[in-house]
Amino acid sequence: MRRIFADTFYWVAVLSPRDQAHTRAVALSKTLQPMQIMTTDEVLTEFLNDFAERGDFQRRAAALMVERMHTDRTMRIIPQTRDGFLAGLRLYRARPDKGYSLTDCVSMEVMRREELTEVLTDDAHFTQEGFVCLLRN
């Protein structure tokens, strides 16, 4: 089964019908089946933070989506750990010329450890590190 990493960009696009990438993200998801989607606690934290001030309805929808992810057999959520944080921090420090967020750095290190090459995102930072961004225009 194909294993693909999902970045915050993807989760926001999937949940938000008004997001400019919504249609692309939903359509791509259908063409990639069957697949296992991998993400991290850090990505889900960033996702929930994005919806924190979008109003009660969207906040609840985001929380429900994350809760459902935890019971979805096609999902694998990598838990946040001290070692994962420190690995991300090392990459963050090693790339002072880039605008990588710490969450991106943790994600990239997880992708390397899990031998993943494809990521559901439009974030060029992943391309700069050699990953294939499936939602790039």
C-alpha positions, -999 to +999 in steps of 0.1 A: +000+000+000+012+035-008+024+055+022+021+093+020+028+120+046+001+146+051+011+182+061-011+208+077-017+224+043-035+192+032-057+189+063-068+225+062-076+222+025-096+190+030-117+205+058-123+240+043-145+240+012-135+277+006-098+269+007-083+274-027-067+240-026-099+221-014-110+207-047-074+196-056-068+180-023-101+160-023-097+150-059-061+139-054-071+119-023-095+098-044-069+090-070-043+079-045-064+051-030-056+027-015-030+045+007-019+049+042-017+085+053+009+094+079+011+126+099+024+137+133+009+151+165+028+183+157+010+187+123-023+180+140-015+207+167-008+232+139-040+221+121-061+227+152-044+260+159-054+271+124-090+266+133-089+280+169-104+313+160-126+304+129-157+302+150-175+275+170-187+254+140-153+251+122-134+246+155-157+217+164-154+203+129-116+204+131-116+187+165-140+160+153-118+154+122-087+148+144-107+125+168-118+104+138-082+103+124-073+084+156-097+056+148-091+055+111-072+023+101-057+040+070-041+066+092-009+065+112-003+094+135+033+096+148+033+107+184+053+137+196+084+126+215+114+143+229+137+126+204+114+137+175+115+173+188+152+173+191+157+158+156+134+186+142+153+212+162+187+199+147+173+204+112+158+237+121+192+249+133+210+234+103+189+255+078+192+291+090+188+303+054+154+286+051+120+296+064+112+261+077+089+260+107+098+236+135+067+215+126+080+212+090+114+201+103+099+175+126+078+163+097+108+161+074+127+141+099+098+117+104+096+113+066+133+104+064+130+079+093+100+063+077+115+064+042+086+084+028+092+105-003+057+119-011+039+146+009+004+160+006+013+197+006+020+227-015+048+238+008+080+244-013+101+238+018+095+201+014+107+203-023+139+220-011+146+190+011+141+166-018+105+154-012+078+152-038+049+177-030+018+161-045-002+194-043+023+217-059+009+237-088 
